[in-house]
Amino acid sequence: MERPIIEVKNLVRKFDELIAVNDVSFDVKKGEIFAFLGPNGAGKSTTIKILTTLLNPTYGSVRVNGFDVVNNEDDVRHSFGIVFQDPSLDDELTAWENMEFHGVLYGVPKAIRNSKIEELMKFVELWDRKDEIVKNFSGGMKRRLEIARGLLHHPKILFLDEPTLGLDPQTRNHIWSYVENLNKTEGLTIFFSTHYIEEAERIAHRVAVIDHGVIVASGTPEELKARSGVDSLEDAFLKLTGKDIRDENADGSGNFRMHNRVWRR
């Protein structure tokens, strides 16, 4: 049996006395589209930061593409591309210059860099805007460029941290069409979180739901709906995690406050 491309075993992450992630274990198969869902403050962002080497685990084992996230940071980082929740492009550079800078940073050989940039920018339909300053781009165009940039060094995994947050439905649909196409044609593993539960229901092969730092359920969208006795993944999510809204503290520690409002994402 082929080894999972992401392996998380008994992961614990503490911030002083707070346990943000508590004995979490899961795996992601190569070529899978995997959705990671949870309310604010549930441990979702902390786990993603550990997977992408931005945080070290307190305890437990995490391997990405066969590499340990603590002992083999560089190998792990070359194994994935990432689209952050907040824009990370340089607005004062052109689209081409943003791509070029990323290629140099990741050591993509110059002999293939230019052709790969052209290929990816055509894929996300931005080739005709390659020489335009990025600050003139719409939110959707920036997201598409970030996806292209994240693929430039030919990663095995693409992490998407709420990539469609704040975008209009047409643009959201367009971006997920790119992602699904990448998965089908390239066999690229996709690991994503989203505020829009219907997106996970539409494209995820499997879903893991984290709450209070613990994986409370995992399986296909259909399995989660069947176990919860509901007709939609959003209703299954709310049944598993509760309907009260949660706000993360400004320190990002994962603490949360509870309010008597229905939580809809």
TORPAVEX-128393 format. One record per residue: residue in three letters; x, y, z of N, C-alpha, C, O, CB in turn. Coordinates in pm, whole numbers, padded with zeros to 5 digits, always signed. Glycine has a CB too. Example, Ala and Ser with C-alpha at 12.3 -4.5 7.8 and 13.67 -1.06 7.14 Angstrom:
2
Ala+01319-00569+00780+01230-00450+00780+01320-00330+00780+01424-00332+00846+01131-00447+00905 Ser+01285-00225+00708+01367-00106+00714+01290+00003+00787+01341+00114+00804+01408-00060+00572 
END
This chain:
265
Met+00084-00120+00000+00000+00000+00000+00088+00125+00000+00187+00133+00074-00096+00000+00123 Glu+00052+00222-00083+00131+00344-00093+00119+00427+00035+00011+00438+00093+00086+00427-00214 Arg+00230+00483+00076+00234+00561+00199+00157+00693+00179+00167+00754+00073+00382+00589+00241 Pro+00081+00737+00280+00012+00866+00268+00112+00979+00246+00226+00973+00294-00071+00894+00394 Ile+00069+01081+00173+00159+01194+00146+00166+01290+00264+00263+01364+00279+00114+01269+00020 Ile+00063+01289+00349+00064+01362+00475+00028+01264+00586-00073+01194+00578-00036+01485+00472 Glu+00111+01260+00689+00090+01170+00802+00102+01250+00932+00208+01306+00962+00192+01051+00800 Val-00005+01255+01007-00007+01325+01136-00043+01224+01244-00149+01162+01238-00108+01446+01134 Lys+00044+01208+01342+00023+01109+01447+00041+01172+01585+00148+01222+01619+00120+00990+01430 Asn-00067+01169+01662-00064+01213+01802-00007+01355+01817+00073+01382+01906+00018+01116+01887 Leu-00050+01443+01728+00002+01580+01728-00055+01660+01844-00176+01663+01867-00032+01649+01595 Val+00035+01724+01918-00003+01814+02026+00072+01946+02005+00192+01946+01976+00029+01752+02166 Arg+00000+02057+02021+00065+02188+02018+00012+02271+02135-00108+02297+02145+00041+02260+01883 Lys+00104+02313+02222+00069+02395+02338+00119+02537+02320+00225+02560+02262+00126+02333+02466 Phe+00042+02632+02371+00087+02770+02387+00078+02800+02536-00029+02828+02589-00001+02872+02300 Asp+00193+02793+02603+00196+02802+02749+00106+02691+02806+00134+02573+02786+00149+02943+02798 Glu+00000+02729+02876-00088+02628+02936-00203+02586+02844-00274+02490+02872-00144+02680+03065 Leu-00221+02659+02734-00329+02627+02641-00290+02514+02547-00183+02520+02486-00369+02751+02561 Ile-00374+02413+02535-00353+02305+02439-00439+02338+02316-00560+02317+02318-00390+02164+02500 Ala-00376+02388+02211-00449+02429+02090-00483+02310+02002-00588+02307+01938-00367+02529+02011 Val-00392+02211+01998-00415+02087+01922-00385+01973+02017-00277+01968+02077-00324+02080+01790 Asn-00480+01881+02030-00472+01782+02137-00480+01639+02082-00589+01586+02061-00584+01805+02238 Asp-00364+01579+02061-00355+01438+02021-00429+01410+01890-00511+01319+01881-00412+01348+02131 Val-00398+01489+01789-00463+01479+01658-00387+01382+01568-00264+01388+01559-00472+01618+01591 Ser-00459+01293+01503-00402+01200+01406-00490+01193+01282-00612+01180+01293-00384+01059+01468 Phe-00429+01202+01166-00500+01183+01040-00396+01167+00929-00278+01195+00950-00598+01302+01009 Asp-00441+01122+00814-00350+01115+00699-00424+01158+00573-00547+01158+00567-00294+00973+00682 Val-00345+01195+00473-00399+01235+00343-00331+01151+00237-00208+01141+00233-00377+01388+00317 Lys-00410+01091+00150-00356+01007+00045-00302+01091-00071-00350+01202-00097-00463+00909-00005 Lys-00205+01036-00138-00152+01102-00257-00262+01117-00361-00335+01022-00389-00032+01023-00315 Gly-00275+01238-00418-00376+01263-00520-00515+01290-00466-00611+01295-00543-00383+01149-00612 Glu-00527+01308-00335-00657+01330-00272-00687+01479-00259-00595+01560-00246-00662+01263-00134 Ile-00815+01514-00263-00859+01649-00227-00917+01638-00086-01019+01574-00065-00966+01707-00329 Phe-00849+01701+00009-00878+01684+00151-00918+01817+00211-00843+01914+00204-00757+01624+00226 Ala-01038+01822+00269-01087+01945+00332-01068+01937+00482-01098+01835+00544-01236+01970+00298 Phe-01018+02045+00541-00992+02053+00684-01079+02165+00739-01056+02282+00711-00839+02079+00715 Leu-01180+02128+00816-01281+02223+00859-01286+02234+01011-01260+02137+01082-01417+02183+00806 Gly-01319+02353+01059-01335+02373+01202-01376+02515+01232-01346+02606+01154-01206+02340+01276 Pro-01447+02537+01344-01482+02674+01383-01357+02754+01416-01248+02698+01432-01578+02672+01505 Asn-01373+02886+01427-01263+02969+01472-01214+02922+01608-01294+02890+01696-01307+03117+01479 Gly-01082+02916+01625-01024+02876+01752-01023+02728+01778-00991+02685+01889-01096+02942+01860 Ala-01057+02646+01677-01066+02501+01698-00932+02430+01686-00921+02314+01726-01163+02442+01599 Gly-00830+02496+01633-00700+02433+01612-00665+02411+01467-00560+02356+01436-00696+02303+01682 Lys-00753+02455+01379-00733+02436+01234-00609+02510+01184-00522+02450+01122-00856+02485+01156 Ser-00602+02639+01212-00489+02718+01163-00357+02672+01224-00254+02671+01156-00511+02866+01193 Thr-00359+02635+01351-00238+02586+01417-00187+02460+01347-00067+02447+01323-00263+02558+01566 Thr-00278+02369+01315-00238+02245+01248-00180+02275+01110-00078+02217+01073-00358+02151+01235 Ile-00243+02364+01036-00193+02398+00902-00055+02462+00912+00032+02434+00829-00291+02493+00830 Lys-00033+02546+01011+00098+02608+01029+00205+02505+01059+00319+02519+01014+00094+02711+01142 Ile+00170+02401+01132+00267+02294+01160+00296+02215+01033+00411+02180+01006+00214+02200+01270 Leu+00193+02185+00955+00211+02112+00830+00301+02188+00732+00372+02127+00652+00077+02084+00765 Thr+00297+02319+00739+00374+02402+00645+00500+02461+00710+00557+02557+00658+00286+02515+00591 Thr+00543+02404+00821+00669+02434+00891+00673+02574+00953+00782+02621+00988+00784+02420+00796 Leu+00560+02641+00967+00558+02772+01030+00557+02763+01182+00593+02858+01251+00438+02850+00983 Leu+00516+02648+01234+00520+02618+01377+00576+02478+01396+00557+02392+01311+00379+02631+01442 Asn+00643+02455+01507+00687+02321+01543+00584+02256+01635+00522+02325+01715+00826+02323+01610 Pro+00566+02125+01624+00478+02057+01719+00540+02052+01858+00662+02051+01872+00446+01915+01670 Thr+00456+02048+01959+00505+02026+02095+00537+01879+02114+00641+01843+02168+00402+02074+02200 Tyr+00445+01794+02070+00465+01649+02070+00407+01593+01941+00334+01661+01869+00398+01582+02196 Gly+00442+01468+01913+00383+01398+01800+00470+01399+01677+00578+01459+01675+00251+01458+01768 Ser+00422+01331+01575+00496+01314+01450+00415+01369+01333+00296+01339+01320+00530+01164+01427 Val+00480+01449+01249+00416+01503+01129+00512+01486+01013+00626+01534+01017+00376+01654+01148 Arg+00466+01418+00909+00548+01397+00790+00470+01444+00667+00351+01416+00653+00589+01247+00776 Val+00540+01516+00581+00482+01567+00456+00570+01520+00342+00690+01549+00338+00470+01724+00457 Asn+00510+01445+00248+00584+01386+00136+00700+01300+00186+00805+01292+00122+00638+01498+00044 Gly+00680+01235+00300+00781+01146+00356+00885+01213+00444+00969+01145+00501+00850+01075+00247 Phe+00880+01346+00455+00980+01420+00530+00922+01470+00663+00807+01512+00670+01032+01538+00447 Asp+01004+01465+00766+00965+01514+00897+00967+01667+00896+01063+01728+00849+01061+01459+01008 Val+00860+01730+00948+00846+01875+00938+00946+01951+01025+00972+02069+01003+00706+01916+00974 Val+01002+01882+01126+01100+01946+01213+01242+01925+01162+01321+02019+01155+01087+01893+01356 Asn+01274+01802+01128+01412+01767+01091+01445+01789+00944+01563+01794+00907+01437+01624+01125 Asn+01342+01801+00860+01365+01817+00715+01283+01934+00660+01210+01918+00562+01329+01686+00640 Glu+01297+02050+00723+01216+02166+00686+01227+02201+00538+01125+02223+00472+01257+02285+00769 Asp+01348+02207+00485+01367+02249+00346+01301+02151+00249+01238+02193+00152+01516+02261+00315 Asp+01316+02022+00276+01253+01921+00189+01102+01933+00194+01035+01920+00091+01296+01779+00231 Val+01048+01958+00313+00904+01975+00326+00857+02096+00247+00758+02090+00174+00864+01989+00474 Arg+00930+02208+00261+00888+02332+00194+00894+02321+00043+00814+02383-00027+00976+02448+00240 His+00986+02244-00008+00993+02224-00154+00886+02125-00202+00863+02111-00322+01132+02172-00193 Ser+00821+02058-00108+00718+01959-00144+00581+02020-00164+00493+01957-00223+00711+01853-00038 Phe+00560+02142-00116+00427+02200-00126+00429+02343-00182+00529+02414-00174+00360+02200+00010 Gly+00315+02381-00239+00286+02520-00270+00174+02563-00178+00099+02480-00127+00247+02540-00421 Ile+00163+02694-00155+00060+02740-00062-00002+02870-00110+00066+02958-00163+00118+02758+00078 Val-00133+02879-00091-00206+03004-00112-00261+03042+00025-00349+02975+00079-00322+02989-00221 Phe-00208+03151+00081-00247+03195+00214-00384+03261+00212-00432+03304+00107-00143+03290+00271 Gln-00446+03267+00330-00574+03337+00342-00559+03484+00307-00643+03539+00236-00630+03321+00484 Asp-00454+03548+00356-00428+03688+00325-00336+03697+00203-00245+03616+00188-00364+03761+00447 Pro-00360+03793+00115-00277+03806-00005-00129+03820+00031-00093+03888+00126-00321+03928-00089 Ser-00044+03753-00047+00099+03753-00017+00183+03797-00137+00305+03780-00138+00143+03615+00030 Leu+00117+03852-00238+00189+03900-00355+00250+04037-00326+00207+04108-00235+00094+03908-00476 Asp+00352+04074-00404+00408+04208-00397+00331+04296-00495+00345+04282-00616+00562+04209-00429 Asp+00250+04387-00441+00161+04469-00524+00236+04564-00615+00180+04612-00714+00068+04547-00437 Glu+00362+04594-00584+00437+04689-00664+00513+04622-00778+00577+04690-00859+00534+04765-00576 Leu+00508+04490-00785+00571+04416-00894+00466+04375-00996+00347+04372-00966+00646+04293-00841 Thr+00510+04345-01116+00418+04290-01217+00389+04145-01184+00454+04084-01100+00477+04303-01359 Ala+00289+04091-01252+00255+03950-01235+00375+03862-01271+00407+03767-01200+00133+03912-01322 Trp+00441+03895-01381+00559+03818-01422+00668+03826-01317+00730+03725-01284+00612+03869-01558 Glu+00693+03945-01263+00800+03962-01165+00771+03885-01037+00864+03833-00974+00819+04109-01133 Asn+00645+03878-00997+00609+03797-00880+00641+03649-00905+00693+03580-00818+00459+03814-00846 Met+00608+03602-01023+00637+03463-01059+00788+03438-01065+00837+03338-01015+00571+03428-01194 Glu+00859+03531-01128+01004+03518-01143+01074+03513-01007+01163+03430-00986+01058+03636-01226 Phe+01034+03601-00917+01094+03605-00784+01075+03472-00712+01168+03421-00650+01034+03720-00702 His+00954+03416-00720+00925+03288-00656+01012+03177-00717+01065+03093-00644+00776+03254-00671 Gly+01025+03177-00850+01107+03076-00916+01252+03081-00873+01314+02977-00851+01098+03092-01066 Val+01307+03201-00861+01445+03217-00816+01458+03170-00671+01554+03102-00636+01491+03364-00829 Leu+01361+03208-00588+01364+03171-00446+01366+03020-00427+01434+02968-00338+01244+03231-00374 Tyr+01291+02949-00511+01283+02804-00500+01384+02731-00589+01380+02608-00600+01144+02757-00533 Gly+01471+02805-00651+01577+02742-00729+01530+02673-00855+01592+02576-00899+01647+02644-00645 Val+01422+02722-00915+01377+02666-01042+01478+02707-01149+01501+02826-01168+01231+02714-01079 Pro+01538+02612-01219+01642+02646-01318+01592+02745-01422+01480+02734-01471+01692+02520-01387 Lys+01677+02840-01456+01637+02944-01551+01598+02885-01686+01513+02939-01756+01750+03045-01569 Ala+01660+02774-01721+01633+02711-01851+01487+02672-01867+01435+02668-01978+01722+02589-01869 Ile+01420+02641-01755+01280+02600-01763+01186+02699-01697+01064+02688-01711+01262+02463-01699 Arg+01242+02797-01625+01158+02888-01547+01064+02969-01635+00944+02978-01606+01245+02981-01466 Asn+01116+03029-01740+01033+03115-01823+00918+03039-01890+00805+03087-01894+01118+03182-01929 Ser+00948+02922-01941+00844+02843-02008+00739+02796-01908+00620+02788-01941+00905+02722-02081 Lys+00782+02764-01784+00688+02720-01682+00599+02836-01637+00479+02817-01614+00764+02661-01561 Ile+00658+02955-01626+00578+03072-01589+00472+03098-01696+00355+03124-01665+00668+03197-01571 Glu+00513+03092-01822+00416+03113-01930+00306+03008-01927+00188+03041-01941+00487+03111-02067 Glu+00343+02884-01908+00245+02774-01904+00143+02796-01792+00023+02780-01813+00316+02638-01884 Leu+00191+02832-01672+00101+02846-01557+00015+02972-01569-00102+02969-01531+00182+02851-01428 Met+00071+03080-01620-00009+03201-01633-00115+03187-01741-00221+03249-01732+00080+03320-01664 Lys-00088+03108-01841-00192+03077-01939-00299+02988-01877-00417+03002-01907-00130+03010-02064 Phe-00256+02896-01792-00350+02805-01726-00451+02882-01642-00570+02848-01641-00273+02705-01637 Val-00406+02987-01571-00498+03065-01488-00550+03189-01562-00610+03278-01502-00428+03108-01359 Glu-00528+03193-01694-00582+03296-01782-00535+03437-01744-00614+03532-01742-00734+03290-01780 Leu-00406+03449-01715-00348+03580-01683-00229+03616-01772-00159+03714-01745-00305+03583-01537 Trp-00205+03539-01875-00087+03563-01959-00091+03701-02022+00013+03767-02035-00077+03456-02067 Asp-00209+03744-02063-00219+03875-02128-00203+03991-02029-00196+04107-02071-00351+03888-02199 Arg-00197+03961-01898-00178+04064-01795-00042+04051-01727-00020+04109-01620-00290+04056-01691 Lys+00048+03976-01788+00176+03942-01722+00260+04064-01688+00337+04060-01592+00256+03849-01809 Asp+00249+04171-01765+00333+04288-01744+00262+04399-01666+00312+04511-01657+00379+04343-01877 Glu+00147+04366-01609+00071+04466-01534+00106+04460-01386+00129+04352-01331-00080+04445-01554 Ile+00110+04577-01321+00137+04584-01178+00023+04516-01102-00095+04538-01132+00154+04733-01131 Val+00058+04432-01005-00041+04348-00937-00143+04429-00857-00255+04383-00836+00029+04250-00846 Lys-00105+04549-00811-00201+04627-00733-00324+04666-00815-00426+04706-00759-00134+04753-00679 Asn-00314+04655-00948-00429+04683-01033-00521+04563-01052-00627+04575-01113-00382+04731-01168 Phe-00481+04448-00999-00559+04325-01017-00678+04321-00920-00673+04377-00811-00470+04202-00996 Ser-00784+04254-00963-00897+04226-00874-00857+04116-00775-00753+04052-00790-01023+04183-00956 Gly-00940+04095-00673-00914+03991-00575-00905+03853-00639-00818+03773-00603-01020+03991-00469 Gly-00995+03825-00733-00993+03696-00800-00868+03675-00884-00813+03565-00888-01115+03680-00885 Met-00824+03780-00952-00702+03771-01034-00580+03744-00945-00492+03666-00981-00681+03901-01115 Lys-00576+03810-00829-00465+03786-00737-00463+03642-00688-00357+03580-00680-00473+03881-00617 Arg-00580+03587-00657-00588+03448-00612-00539+03353-00722-00465+03258-00695-00733+03413-00571 Arg-00580+03380-00846-00537+03296-00957-00386+03304-00975-00321+03203-01003-00608+03337-01085 Leu-00329+03424-00959-00185+03438-00970-00114+03365-00857-00009+03305-00878-00146+03585-00970 Glu-00170+03370-00737-00110+03299-00624-00111+03148-00645-00016+03080-00607-00185+03334-00494 Ile-00217+03097-00706-00221+02954-00738-00112+02921-00839-00039+02823-00822-00360+02913-00794 Ala-00100+03003-00942+00005+02980-01042+00143+02985-00978+00228+02900-01005-00003+03084-01156 Arg+00165+03084-00894+00294+03097-00826+00324+02976-00739+00437+02927-00736+00296+03224-00741 Gly+00222+02928-00667+00242+02814-00579+00276+02685-00651+00327+02590-00590+00120+02793-00498 Leu+00247+02680-00781+00273+02560-00860+00405+02565-00936+00444+02467-00999+00160+02537-00957 Leu+00473+02678-00930+00589+02700-01017+00703+02602-00989+00771+02560-01083+00639+02841-01000 His+00724+02565-00865+00834+02474-00831+00791+02328-00833+00859+02241-00778+00891+02509-00694 His+00678+02301-00898+00626+02166-00920+00609+02089-00788+00671+01985-00769+00719+02087-01014 Pro+00526+02140-00697+00507+02074-00568+00422+01948-00579+00353+01926-00679+00443+02170-00469 Lys+00428+01866-00475+00345+01747-00467+00209+01776-00404+00112+01704-00427+00416+01638-00388 Ile+00206+01884-00323+00086+01919-00246+00060+02068-00264+00153+02148-00267+00103+01882-00095 Leu-00067+02105-00274-00105+02246-00274-00193+02271-00153-00302+02215-00142-00179+02284-00407 Phe-00145+02356-00061-00223+02398+00055-00300+02525+00019-00242+02620-00034-00132+02420+00179 Leu-00428+02526+00049-00513+02641+00022-00583+02678+00152-00671+02605+00199-00618+02611-00092 Asp-00544+02791+00211-00602+02834+00338-00710+02937+00310-00683+03056+00295-00492+02892+00433 Glu-00835+02888+00304-00950+02972+00275-00926+03061+00153-00935+03184+00163-00985+03058+00397 Pro-00895+03000+00039-00850+03077-00078-00958+03161-00144-00926+03253-00219-00794+02985-00178 Thr-01086+03131-00118-01192+03206-00186-01265+03301-00093-01370+03354-00129-01291+03111-00248 Leu-01211+03324+00026-01275+03413+00123-01290+03554+00065-01193+03615+00022-01194+03417+00253 Gly-01414+03604+00065-01441+03739+00019-01459+03754-00130-01482+03864-00179-01332+03826+00062 Leu-01449+03644-00204-01466+03652-00350-01611+03627-00388-01685+03562-00315-01374+03551-00422 Asp-01651+03680-00503-01787+03661-00549-01807+03517-00596-01709+03449-00628-01821+03759-00663 Pro-01932+03468-00600-01957+03327-00634-01900+03284-00768-01850+03172-00780-02105+03302-00634 Gln-01905+03372-00869-01852+03335-01001-01700+03311-00994-01649+03215-01052-01883+03446-01104 Thr-01629+03400-00923-01484+03385-00911-01449+03263-00827-01357+03189-00860-01422+03511-00849 Arg-01524+03241-00719-01502+03121-00637-01516+02996-00722-01432+02906-00715-01601+03117-00518 Asn-01621+02989-00802-01644+02873-00887-01530+02855-00986-01488+02742-01013-01776+02887-00961 His-01480+02966-01040-01370+02963-01137-01244+02905-01073-01177+02820-01132-01342+03105-01192 Ile-01213+02949-00953-01092+02904-00884-01101+02755-00852-01003+02682-00871-01069+02985-00756 Trp-01216+02710-00803-01227+02567-00773-01223+02482-00899-01181+02366-00895-01355+02540-00696 Ser-01267+02537-01011-01255+02463-01138-01108+02442-01173-01070+02334-01220-01326+02538-01253 Tyr-01023+02545-01151-00879+02529-01171-00824+02419-01080-00747+02334-01123-00805+02663-01144 Val-00865+02424-00954-00812+02329-00855-00851+02186-00892-00768+02095-00888-00864+02364-00714 Glu-00978+02166-00927-01023+02032-00965-00949+01984-01090-00914+01866-01099-01174+02032-00990 Asn-00926+02073-01183-00853+02037-01305-00710+01995-01272-00660+01897-01329-00852+02154-01403 Leu-00645+02068-01182-00509+02031-01140-00507+01892-01077-00418+01812-01104-00454+02134-01041 Asn-00604+01866-00994-00610+01736-00928-00630+01623-01028-00568+01517-01017-00722+01735-00825 Lys-00717+01646-01126-00749+01540-01222-00638+01519-01325-00609+01405-01362-00877+01573-01294 Thr-00576+01629-01370-00478+01616-01478-00336+01592-01427-00258+01523-01493-00479+01740-01564 Glu-00303+01648-01311-00168+01637-01258-00156+01540-01141-00045+01505-01100-00120+01772-01215 Gly-00270+01497-01088-00266+01412-00970-00218+01485-00846-00170+01423-00751-00178+01293-00995 Leu-00231+01619-00845-00184+01701-00735-00271+01681-00612-00394+01683-00622-00181+01850-00776 Thr-00208+01662-00497-00280+01651-00371-00321+01791-00326-00239+01883-00326-00193+01580-00263 Ile-00447+01807-00287-00499+01937-00244-00543+01926-00098-00622+01839-00062-00617+01983-00335 Phe-00491+02015-00016-00531+02023+00126-00584+02164+00147-00509+02261+00135-00411+01989+00225 Phe-00714+02176+00181-00769+02311+00190-00863+02327+00309-00924+02232+00357-00843+02345+00063 Ser-00870+02451+00354-00973+02492+00450-01060+02596+00380-01015+02662+00287-00910+02549+00583 Thr-01182+02611+00426-01272+02705+00361-01379+02752+00458-01418+02679+00549-01337+02642+00238 His-01426+02876+00438-01540+02929+00512-01672+02883+00449-01778+02895+00511-01534+03081+00517 Tyr-01664+02831+00328-01785+02795+00254-01799+02643+00251-01733+02574+00173-01781+02854+00109 Ile-01886+02592+00338-01896+02448+00355-01940+02379+00226-01900+02265+00199-01995+02415+00467 Glu-02021+02448+00145-02067+02385+00021-01951+02357-00074-01961+02269-00159-02170+02474-00048 Glu-01839+02433-00061-01722+02407-00143-01661+02272-00108-01624+02195-00196-01618+02519-00127 Ala-01652+02244+00021-01598+02115+00065-01690+02002+00020-01644+01896-00024-01581+02113+00218 Glu-01821+02024+00030-01916+01921-00011-01906+01894-00160-01926+01781-00206-02060+01963+00026 Arg-01875+01997-00235-01870+01984-00381-01746+01909-00428-01756+01823-00516-01874+02121-00446 Ile-01629+01939-00372-01507+01887-00436-01422+01794-00349-01336+01724-00403-01424+02000-00480 Ala-01442+01793-00217-01353+01715-00131-01379+01565-00144-01494+01521-00145-01368+01758+00015 His-01273+01488-00154-01284+01343-00147-01309+01299-00004-01389+01209+00023-01157+01276-00203 Arg-01238+01364+00090-01257+01338+00233-01250+01469+00310-01192+01568+00265-01150+01237+00286 Val-01312+01466+00428-01318+01584+00514-01280+01543+00655-01321+01437+00703-01460+01648+00511 Ala-01200+01626+00723-01174+01610+00866-01227+01734+00936-01200+01846+00894-01022+01589+00896 Val-01302+01714+01043-01358+01824+01122-01285+01828+01255-01283+01729+01329-01512+01808+01142 Ile-01226+01944+01287-01154+01962+01412-01231+02060+01500-01281+02162+01452-01010+02012+01387 Asp-01241+02028+01631-01310+02115+01724-01244+02102+01861-01215+01991+01905-01462+02081+01732 His-01222+02214+01928-01154+02214+02058-01021+02139+02051-00981+02073+02147-01244+02151+02165 Gly-00954+02149+01936-00822+02087+01921-00824+01939+01895-00718+01875+01899-00744+02113+02041 Val-00940+01881+01868-00954+01736+01851-01029+01708+01720-01124+01778+01687-01029+01673+01971 Ile-00986+01606+01647-01061+01563+01529-01188+01493+01578-01182+01388+01641-00975+01468+01437 Val-01304+01553+01548-01430+01498+01597-01496+01406+01495-01583+01326+01531-01525+01610+01635 Ala-01457+01418+01369-01513+01330+01266-01429+01342+01140-01368+01446+01114-01661+01366+01236 Ser-01426+01234+01063-01360+01237+00932-01424+01134+00842-01479+01034+00889-01207+01212+00945 Gly-01417+01159+00713-01475+01068+00616-01515+01144+00491-01484+01262+00478-01596+00995+00675 Thr-01581+01077+00400-01632+01145+00282-01749+01234+00322-01810+01211+00426-01674+01043+00172 Pro-01781+01335+00242-01899+01417+00274-02025+01333+00293-02105+01361+00383-01923+01518+00164 Glu-02042+01232+00210-02160+01147+00223-02160+01069+00354-02264+01053+00416-02168+01049+00105 Glu-02043+01021+00395-02033+00948+00522-02066+01038+00640-02136+00997+00732-01894+00889+00540 Leu-02015+01161+00638-02041+01253+00749-02189+01289+00757-02245+01300+00866-01957+01380+00735 Lys-02252+01308+00641-02395+01338+00640-02476+01220+00693-02570+01237+00770-02442+01376+00498 Ala-02439+01100+00651-02511+00980+00695-02497+00959+00845-02595+00928+00913-02460+00855+00620 Arg-02376+00977+00899-02355+00959+01042-02432+01061+01124-02479+01031+01234-02207+00968+01075 Ser-02445+01182+01070-02513+01289+01142-02663+01290+01119-02736+01359+01190-02456+01422+01103 Gly-02709+01213+01021-02851+01206+00992-02907+01332+00933-03021+01369+00960-02926+01173+01116 Val-02827+01400+00850-02870+01526+00788-02846+01520+00637-02784+01426+00586-02794+01647+00850 Asp-02896+01623+00567-02891+01621+00421-02778+01705+00362-02750+01693+00243-03020+01669+00366 Ser-02713+01788+00442-02607+01873+00389-02484+01864+00479-02494+01834+00598-02654+02019+00376 Leu-02367+01891+00420-02244+01889+00498-02243+02003+00599-02187+01988+00708-02122+01898+00405 Glu-02303+02117+00565-02309+02227+00660-02387+02187+00785-02345+02218+00896-02373+02350+00596 Asp-02500+02119+00766-02578+02074+00882-02501+01971+00963-02509+01970+01086-02712+02016+00837 Ala-02427+01883+00895-02344+01786+00966-02237+01858+01047-02210+01821+01162-02279+01687+00868 Phe-02176+01959+00987-02072+02037+01054-02127+02104+01180-02066+02098+01286-02013+02144+00959 Leu-02244+02168+01168-02304+02236+01282-02345+02137+01391-02337+02169+01510-02425+02315+01237 Lys-02388+02019+01351-02426+01917+01450-02303+01868+01527-02312+01837+01646-02497+01798+01381 Leu-02190+01862+01458-02067+01814+01520-02000+01920+01608-01939+01886+01709-01970+01769+01414 Thr-02012+02047+01571-01935+02152+01638-02019+02253+01714-01964+02336+01786-01852+02223+01538 Gly-02151+02248+01699-02237+02343+01768-02268+02464+01682-02204+02487+01580-02172+02388+01897 Lys-02368+02541+01725-02416+02654+01647-02375+02790+01701-02410+02892+01643-02565+02648+01639 Asp-02301+02792+01810-02258+02920+01867-02135+02971+01795-02042+02895+01767-02230+02907+02017 Ile-02135+03101+01765-02022+03161+01694-01903+03173+01788-01919+03189+01909-02060+03299+01637 Arg-01783+03165+01732-01660+03174+01810-01569+03278+01747-01556+03284+01625-01589+03037+01819 Asp-01507+03358+01829-01414+03460+01783-01277+03430+01839-01261+03413+01960-01459+03601+01823 Glu-01177+03422+01751-01041+03401+01796-00990+03526+01864-01024+03638+01825-00950+03362+01679 Asn-00908+03508+01967-00843+03622+02030-00739+03681+01937-00689+03613+01848-00779+03580+02162 Ala-00707+03807+01958-00613+03877+01871-00473+03818+01879-00393+03836+01787-00609+04023+01907 Asp-00442+03747+01990-00307+03691+02002-00288+03568+01916-00177+03516+01904-00277+03657+02146 Gly-00398+03520+01854-00387+03405+01764-00362+03275+01834-00326+03175+01770-00279+03429+01666 Ser-00380+03273+01965-00348+03152+02041-00448+03041+02021-00421+02925+02052-00338+03184+02186 Gly-00565+03077+01968-00668+02975+01949-00773+02978+02058-00868+02901+02051-00605+02840+01943 Asn-00758+03066+02160-00865+03083+02256-00988+03138+02185-00976+03201+02079-00822+03176+02372 Phe-01105+03115+02241-01224+03170+02177-01328+03209+02281-01325+03162+02395-01284+03069+02077 Arg-01418+03295+02239-01530+03334+02323-01656+03280+02257-01663+03270+02134-01536+03489+02343 Met-01755+03247+02337-01878+03191+02287-01989+03297+02293-01997+03374+02388-01918+03065+02367 His-02073+03299+02190-02184+03393+02185-02310+03317+02146-02302+03209+02086-02154+03509+02085 Asn-02422+03371+02178-02549+03305+02146-02599+03349+02009-02705+03411+01997-02654+03334+02254 Arg-02520+03317+01908-02561+03347+01771-02535+03223+01686-02440+03149+01711-02483+03471+01714 Val-02619+03200+01589-02599+03086+01501-02478+03111+01414-02463+03219+01357-02725+03059+01414 Trp-02392+03012+01404-02268+03024+01327-02290+02969+01188-02316+02849+01172-02151+02950+01397 Arg-02280+03053+01089-02295+03012+00948-02172+03052+00872-02124+03164+00884-02421+03076+00883 Arg-02120+02958+00792-02001+02988+00714-02029+02956+00569-01942+02973+00484-01877+02909+00765 
END
